[in-house]
Amino acid sequence: MLRVATPEREHWKQQAEEYGFEFHTMYGERYWDESAYYRFSLKQIEHDLEDPTEEIHQMCLDVVDCVVNSEHWLTRFQIPEAQWDWIRQSWLNRQPSLYSRIDLAYNGKGPAKLYENNADTPTSVYETGFWQWLWLEDKINLGHVSAHADQFNSLQDQLITQFNAIKKTLNTNDVLHLSCCKDSKEDRGTVQYLSDCAEFADIATRFVFVEDIGINTNNEYTDLDNNEISTLFKLYPWEFMFREDYAQYLSQSSTQFIEPPWKSIVSNKALLPLLWQRFTHHPNLLPAFFEDELHLSEASDTLVKKPLFSREGANVSLIKDHKTLFNSDGPYGDEGFIYQAYHPLPLFDDNFTLIGSWLVNDKAAGISIREDQSPITQDMSRFLPHIID
Amino acid sequence: MKRTKHIDLSKMKKKSALAASAAVVVAGCSPHVNIDNPSDCLNFTNLSTNQCARLFDNKATVTYKNRQDCEDIYGDDACDSRSGAFVPIIGGYGGSRYGGNRDRYSSRTSTINRSDGNANKPASTVSRGGFGSQSSAKSSWGSSSRSRSWGG
């Protein structure tokens, strides 16, 4: 695993415009960064990232099976009681999942360590599945990388395959609605990409903003044209939806959700201490504890304190000997915290590097790389492409 | 090979996707302007940002059972009856939206066709906005000029 400086493609900004990639630069700062790429060996990819990703996913599913059948754990996961049965049913019915992204700390050798699982609303899927793929095609054609260079990235192929599988669960004339909040170009772009993938699988799609969703006299969710929403992809967290007005209609509605309700267990940070309880000392896991288990941690441990629910590195702090060494700002933390042993991200040329490893349903589907100046990866971390060579 | 084998690039380009959506001819006091994207819709019609976005998002023709439903969305006198339903007329510029030129709107281009073409709503929407409140509450911290992604 090496970081390799490389010339930018001269036409890439024009190309971004052509393909509608609107958030390559945000707030005047570079987000897509092709001034360097990461180079992996095939063995690193397959042995250290691909296989562990699928194994971690299977361990997470084991946790779901445990939590949905336990009032104790549903309570500890801060899932509102009104949704318990409904979530359990979604698991027992094996409602299909589309995708997840697990975040890993990995420096090229030794086991990758699981930071967290973005199982409900993962983003950077367009940059991964399409944009870095296009970058590699160009770089091979320009002779900047070897003609034999490859990439761990079957994301778009697999998304279309999974949409084809999901299509079989839909009725003949069903339309897939896709949704995100207003005022985020990034989220709108992500949803547009998934809509494109669904259309490659010949699924008819429509867009509705989360805030515009309505409820009709049959207690079914509707779009702005009053069409019932039979299937909804929502780039909006379950833990938010569970606490909002329309949560009262969730369990009675006939809408099928993507991601399905059981994903709310996997995206929850309480997953981490429960994984550690059930698979203690697994090489890809970091020690993690609930607040009342802190006596189990080594006194010398530096710990990362994370809210049960949080996004993009918000409200994370670094703690040693009861003292806060570092913390990030944010609006989360009301529902409690978990503690994870500190395992710093590797540094490559003064950048902290985090690997996002994608799953489509239960198959590993590729990686994305984010770099940050800070040890806590946040929403403005830069996205870099990679090759296998 | 560990990567996607082939991607049909023509289908990934956003400009061609817009061109494929319904074209709308704007009539008015000036030569016809072919509106085929949301920004032209904003520049050359009296429709609002949301209405323009919806036109090109839905690739669709909207029909309404009664005039009031249609005018609630498109404005007073902005709808015409056709085959027992009401459809929005896409107007021209400023105050001379119609200017006696109604006959110039062809039925092919001045409406947008919705695939299900359903003028009879099976059940009406009784409220909206029951999702999204946590988003607005949580986005109020930090720099207000930055939009919040709810992905992770």
Interface residues (C-beta under 8 A of the other chain):
Chain A: E18 Y19 G20 Y27 L42 I45 N118 D120 T121 P122 T123 S124 G129 F130 W133 L134 L136 D150 Q151 F152 N153 S154 L155 Q156 D157 N173 C180 C181 K182 D183 S184 K185 E186 D187 T190 D196 F200 A204 R206 F207 F209 V210 E211 D212 I213 G214 I215 N216 T217 N218 E220 T222 L224 D225 N226 N227 E228 L235 Y236 P237 F240 M241 R243 E244 D245 Y246 Y249 S267 R311 E312 D329 G330 P331 Y332 G366 D379 I388
Chain B: M1 K2 R3 T4 K5 I7 D8 L9 K11 M12 K13 K14 K15 R54 D57 N58 A60 V62 R114 S115 D116 K121 P122 A123 S124 T125 V126 S127 R128 G129 G130 F131 G132 S133 Q134 S135 A137 K138 S139 S140 W141 G142 S145 R146 S147 R148 S149 W150 G151 G152
